[in-house]
Amino acid sequence: MAPRQDADEDAAARCRTLQQAMARVIDARTPLPGDYGTPIANLGFFRRESPAPPAVCMVEPSIVLVAQGAKQMWVGGEAYPYDTSRFLITSLDMPANSEVKTASPRQPCLGLMLKLDVRVLAELIAQGGLPPHRERPIGIGVGLGEATPALLAPIARLVELLDEPEAIPVLAPMIHREIHYRLLMSDQAARLRQIASVDGQGHRIARAIDWLKQNYASPFRIDELAARVQMSAPTFHHHFRQLTAMSPLQYQKWLRLNEAKRLMLNEHFDAASAAFQVGYESPSQFSREYSRLFGAPPRRDIEVLRGGARAGGRGIDAAGAGQGQASGA
């Protein structure tokens, strides 16, 4: 019993050391609350200095680590809390609500998001050498995994490359691949396999999501979209809802409303113009559905967001602050 306990304590100490090192780098590169890109492709940092209630967001297929503090993701009414002991992973583009649980100016919530590459996952699976895959019912495309030294070590090395920019083009792709391998060896392997498997239902749902993202303003029929990804309509609808906690039509509505919000906030569209641009035929219906999702009518919501930006906010992430798709979760 003692050797096992010693091993667990050693692993926990190694995790803390790695997380503290990452927190120092993230803290130095995020001077204000917000989201920050990095010179390393698909890697972003985030900083939060106060707790925040759930906010609408889109999380891309990614792993999200908190090096300091705590956050929580809500998907389909279910909470996924994560902190330094657990990471968040998403295998699909997931509409969600993200909440900052633990943060302060003295101890900000610091973390990173690394986007996943399904092609790399598929290549690693095809090469073999991974533990045998046990079939399991397909589940929702978001989960929580244990933060282990085996996973944190390559992520910490990737973060440290920011201090060695000339090495990024050579070393970052190799480390990125190692991180994918570690994820396929983790307790979240099954969730990733269901998306990376070309013949699997998860991969087909991912293809349907890609189509919806490109054609959100266009009307569609469930049976036609199901046929596009070679599924029957009932099977497609069932697995889509199981993976995303939404129906395909609800997913399209979510995409439309968030793009309309972006158009009003960043492109200065009025509400009616934004509604027509994203496929709504009725501005009043758009206003009702916008208010239901964001908690306020379009004009008032945009005025509040612009006021917050003038007050000194610096961007939003997929985890926490407001509209659409961005870099943290």
NUMI-103145 format. One record per residue (C-alpha): residue number from 0; residue in one letter; x, y, z. Coordinates in steps of 0.05 Angstrom, whole numbers, plus 32768, in hexadecimal, padded with zeros to 4 digits. Each point is the difference from the previous one (the first is absolute). Layout:
    n  res    px    py    pz
  NUM    a     X     Y     Z
...
// end
This chain:
    n  res    px    py    pz
    0    m  8000  8000  8000
    1    a  8039  8030  8011
    2    p  8023  7FFA  7FBD
    3    r  7FBF  800F  7FDC
    4    q  7FF4  803C  802C
    5    d  8047  8019  7FF5
    6    a  7FF7  7FF9  7FB5
    7    d  7FBF  8028  8002
    8    e  801F  8037  8029
    9    d  803C  8003  7FD1
   10    a  7FD2  8006  7FC3
   11    a  7FD8  8037  8022
   12    a  803F  8026  8011
   13    r  8018  7FFA  7FB8
   14    c  7FBD  801A  7FE7
   15    r  8004  803C  802E
   16    t  8047  8010  7FE8
   17    l  7FEB  7FFD  7FB7
   18    q  7FC1  8029  800C
   19    q  8026  8035  8026
   20    a  8032  8006  7FC8
   21    m  7FC8  8008  7FCD
   22    a  7FDC  8032  802C
   23    r  803F  802C  8003
   24    v  8005  8002  7FB4
   25    i  7FB6  800D  7FF7
   26    d  8000  8036  8035
   27    a  803A  8024  7FDE
   28    r  7FDE  7FFE  7FBC
   29    t  7FB9  8014  8016
   30    p  8007  8046  801F
   31    l  7FB4  800C  8002
   32    p  7FC2  7FD3  8005
   33    g  7FEF  7FE3  7FBC
   34    d  8017  7FCF  7FCC
   35    y  8042  7FFF  7FDD
   36    g  801B  7FDD  7FC3
   37    t  8048  7FE7  7FFF
   38    p  8034  7FF6  7FCA
   39    i  7FF3  7FB5  8006
   40    a  7FC8  7FE9  7FD2
   41    n  7FC0  7FEB  8023
   42    l  8018  8015  8045
   43    g  7FDE  8039  8026
   44    f  8003  801B  8047
   45    f  7FCA  801E  802C
   46    r  7FFE  8029  803F
   47    r  7FC5  800F  802E
   48    e  8004  802A  803F
   49    s  7FBB  7FF7  801E
   50    p  7FC9  7FCB  8002
   51    a  7FCE  8007  7FC7
   52    p  7FBB  7FE2  7FF4
   53    p  7FF5  7FCF  7FC6
   54    a  8008  8022  7FBC
   55    v  7FEF  7FE5  7FBB
   56    c  803C  7FE5  7FDA
   57    m  8016  7FD0  7FC9
   58    v  8038  7FD0  8012
   59    e  8026  7FE1  7FC6
   60    p  801E  7FB9  8004
   61    s  8035  800E  8034
   62    i  801F  7FF3  8043
   63    v  7FFA  8037  8034
   64    l  802E  8002  803C
   65    v  7FFC  802D  803D
   66    a  8045  800C  801D
   67    q  7FE2  802A  8039
   68    g  7FB8  800B  8016
   69    a  7FC1  7FDB  7FEB
   70    k  7FCA  8002  7FCA
   71    q  7FC2  7FDB  7FED
   72    m  7FDF  7FEF  7FBD
   73    w  7FB5  7FF5  7FF8
   74    v  7FE8  7FD5  7FC7
   75    g  7FB8  7FE9  7FFA
   76    g  7FF1  8014  8047
   77    e  803A  7FD7  801C
   78    a  803C  801F  8023
   79    y  8048  7FED  7FF1
   80    p  802D  801F  8036
   81    y  804A  8001  7FF4
   82    d  803D  801A  8025
   83    t  8049  7FED  8009
   84    s  7FED  7FB7  800C
   85    r  7FD5  7FF7  7FC2
   86    f  8001  8018  7FB9
   87    l  7FC5  800D  7FD2
   88    i  7FFF  7FDF  7FBC
   89    t  7FD0  800A  7FC6
   90    s  7FFF  7FD4  7FC2
   91    l  7FCE  802A  7FD8
   92    d  7FEE  804A  7FF8
   93    m  7FD6  8005  803E
   94    p  7FCE  8038  800F
   95    a  8005  800A  804B
   96    n  8000  8030  803B
   97    s  8040  800C  8025
   98    e  8008  8019  8047
   99    v  803C  801A  8027
  100    k  7FFD  7FE1  8046
  101    t  8041  8014  8022
  102    a  8027  803F  7FEE
  103    s  8019  8041  801F
  104    p  8030  8038  7FED
  105    r  8034  7FE2  802F
  106    q  7FF4  7FB8  7FEA
  107    p  7FE3  8004  7FB9
  108    c  7FE4  7FC5  7FDC
  109    l  8036  7FEF  7FCD
  110    g  7FFC  7FCB  7FCB
  111    l  8008  7FEA  7FB8
  112    m  7FDA  7FE2  7FC8
  113    l  8020  7FD3  7FCC
  114    k  7FD7  7FEE  7FC3
  115    l  7FFF  7FB7  7FEC
  116    d  8011  7FE6  7FBB
  117    v  7FD3  7FC6  7FEE
  118    r  802F  7FEC  7FC7
  119    v  8039  7FF6  8032
  120    l  7FD2  7FD6  802D
  121    a  7FEC  7FD5  7FC4
  122    e  8049  7FF6  7FEB
  123    l  8014  7FEB  8046
  124    i  7FC6  7FCF  8005
  125    a  8011  7FE3  7FBC
  126    q  8049  7FF5  8014
  127    g  7FEB  7FD2  8039
  128    g  8024  7FF6  8041
  129    l  7FC7  801E  8028
  130    p  7FD9  7FD9  8035
  131    p  7FC7  7FD5  7FE4
  132    h  7FC2  8028  7FF2
  133    r  7FC1  7FE9  8023
  134    e  7FBF  8011  7FDF
  135    r  7FD5  802D  802B
  136    p  7FBF  8027  7FF2
  137    i  800D  8042  7FDF
  138    g  7FFC  8039  8032
  139    i  7FFF  804B  8000
  140    g  803D  8022  7FE1
  141    v  801A  8020  8040
  142    g  8021  7FE0  803C
  143    l  8031  8008  803A
  144    g  8042  7FDC  8005
  145    e  8034  7FF7  8036
  146    a  803B  802F  7FFB
  147    t  803D  7FD2  8003
  148    p  804B  800D  7FFB
  149    a  8002  7FD8  7FBF
  150    l  7FD0  8032  7FE0
  151    l  8016  8040  8023
  152    a  804A  7FF6  7FF0
  153    p  7FFB  8008  7FB3
  154    i  7FCE  8039  8008
  155    a  8031  8024  802F
  156    r  8037  7FF5  7FCC
  157    l  7FD3  801E  7FCA
  158    v  7FF3  803D  802B
  159    e  804B  8008  800F
  160    l  800E  8003  7FB6
  161    l  7FE5  8047  8001
  162    d  8042  8014  801F
  163    e  8025  7FDF  7FC6
  164    p  7FDB  801A  7FC2
  165    e  8033  7FE8  7FCE
  166    a  7FF1  7FB8  8016
  167    i  7FB4  8004  7FF9
  168    p  7FFB  7FEC  7FB6
  169    v  802B  7FC2  800C
  170    l  7FEB  7FE8  8045
  171    a  7FB8  8017  8009
  172    p  7FE3  7FCE  7FCD
  173    m  8024  7FC6  8022
  174    i  7FE9  8015  8045
  175    h  7FB9  800B  7FE6
  176    r  8000  7FB9  7FE6
  177    e  8019  7FE5  8042
  178    i  7FC7  8024  8024
  179    h  7FCE  7FDE  7FD2
  180    y  8021  7FBD  8010
  181    r  7FFB  800D  804A
  182    l  7FB7  8011  7FF9
  183    l  7FF4  7FBE  7FDC
  184    m  8021  7FDE  803B
  185    s  7FD6  8026  8032
  186    d  7FBC  7FF3  8020
  187    q  7FE1  8029  7FC8
  188    a  8019  7FD4  7FC7
  189    a  7FBC  7FE3  7FEF
  190    r  7FE2  8045  7FF7
  191    l  8036  8012  7FCE
  192    r  7FFE  7FBE  7FDB
  193    q  7FB6  8008  7FF1
  194    i  800F  803F  7FD9
  195    a  8041  7FEA  7FDF
  196    s  7FE3  7FBE  7FE6
  197    v  7FEC  800E  7FB8
  198    d  7FCB  7FCA  8001
  199    g  7FE3  8016  8043
  200    q  7FC0  8025  800E
  201    g  8027  8037  8024
  202    h  8029  800F  7FC2
  203    r  7FC1  8006  7FD6
  204    i  7FE0  8030  8032
  205    a  8040  802A  7FFE
  206    r  7FF9  8004  7FB4
  207    a  7FB8  8016  8008
  208    i  8016  8036  8031
  209    d  8034  8018  7FCE
  210    w  7FC8  8006  7FCB
  211    l  7FD3  8027  8030
  212    k  8038  8030  8012
  213    q  800A  8010  7FB6
  214    n  7FB6  8003  7FEF
  215    y  7FDF  801A  8040
  216    a  7FD9  8036  7FDA
  217    s  7FDF  7FCE  7FD1
  218    p  7FC2  7FD6  8010
  219    f  800A  7FB5  8000
  220    r  7FDB  7FBF  8009
  221    i  8015  7FCE  8034
  222    d  7FFA  7FC5  7FD0
  223    e  802B  8024  7FCC
  224    l  8037  8010  8032
  225    a  7FFD  7FB9  801A
  226    a  8008  7FE4  7FBA
  227    r  803B  802F  7FF5
  228    v  8025  7FDC  8038
  229    q  7FE5  7FBB  7FEE
  230    m  7FD1  7FF6  803B
  231    s  7FB6  7FF5  8006
  232    a  7FD9  803C  8019
  233    p  7FEB  7FE0  8044
  234    t  8047  7FE7  800D
  235    f  801F  8042  7FEC
  236    h  7FD0  8028  802D
  237    h  800C  7FD2  803B
  238    h  804C  8002  7FFD
  239    f  8003  804A  7FF1
  240    r  7FD8  8010  803E
  241    q  8027  7FCD  802A
  242    l  8043  801F  7FEC
  243    t  7FEE  804A  8002
  244    a  7FC4  8002  8030
  245    m  7FDA  8024  7FC8
  246    s  7FD6  7FEE  7FC4
  247    p  801E  8013  7FBC
  248    l  7FCD  8039  7FFA
  249    q  8012  801B  8045
  250    y  8049  7FFD  7FED
  251    q  7FF3  8028  7FC1
  252    k  7FD8  8033  8029
  253    w  803A  8007  8031
  254    l  8031  800C  7FC6
  255    r  7FD2  8034  7FE1
  256    l  7FF6  8027  8040
  257    n  8049  8001  8011
  258    e  8013  8017  7FBA
  259    a  7FCB  8036  8004
  260    k  801E  8017  8042
  261    r  8045  8004  7FE1
  262    l  7FE4  8029  7FC6
  263    m  7FDF  8032  802E
  264    l  803B  8005  802F
  265    n  803A  8001  7FCF
  266    e  7FE1  8014  7FBD
  267    h  7FCD  8031  801D
  268    f  7FC4  7FE0  7FDF
  269    d  7FBC  8013  801C
  270    a  7FD5  7FC8  801B
  271    a  7FD3  7FF8  7FC4
  272    s  803A  7FFF  7FCE
  273    a  8026  7FCD  802A
  274    a  7FC1  7FD5  8005
  275    f  7FF7  7FFE  7FB4
  276    q  804A  7FF5  7FF5
  277    v  8000  7FBF  8029
  278    g  7FC0  7FE4  7FE2
  279    y  7FC7  801B  802A
  280    e  7FC2  8017  7FDA
  281    s  7FDF  8021  803D
  282    p  8025  8034  802A
  283    s  7FCE  7FF6  8038
  284    q  800E  7FB5  8002
  285    f  804B  8010  8000
  286    s  7FF8  802F  803A
  287    r  7FD9  7FCD  8029
  288    e  8032  7FC9  7FF4
  289    y  803B  802E  800C
  290    s  7FE3  8016  8043
  291    r  7FF3  7FB8  8014
  292    l  8049  7FED  7FF2
  293    f  8025  803D  8019
  294    g  7FD1  801A  8035
  295    a  7FF3  8044  7FE0
  296    p  7FE4  801D  7FBF
  297    p  8035  800B  7FC9
  298    r  8008  804B  8006
  299    r  8005  8001  804B
  300    d  8031  7FC5  8001
  301    i  802F  8020  7FCE
  302    e  7FFE  8043  8025
  303    v  8015  7FDC  8040
  304    l  8038  7FDB  7FDD
  305    r  801B  803F  7FE0
  306    g  7FFD  8023  8043
  307    g  8028  7FC7  801F
  308    a  8034  8004  7FC8
  309    r  8009  804B  800B
  310    a  8009  7FF3  804A
  311    g  803E  7FD8  7FF1
  312    g  7FEE  7FB8  7FF0
  313    r  802F  7FDC  7FD1
  314    g  7FDC  7FCC  7FD8
  315    i  7FD9  7FC2  8010
  316    d  800D  7FB6  8000
  317    a  7FD9  7FC2  7FF5
  318    a  7FFE  7FF9  804A
  319    g  7FE8  803C  801B
  320    a  7FED  8042  7FEA
  321    g  7FCE  8005  7FCD
  322    q  7FF6  7FF8  7FB7
  323    g  8010  7FCC  7FCF
  324    q  803E  7FD8  7FF5
  325    a  8044  8010  801A
  326    s  803D  7FE5  8022
  327    g  7FF4  7FE8  8047
  328    a  7FCE  7FD6  8023
// end
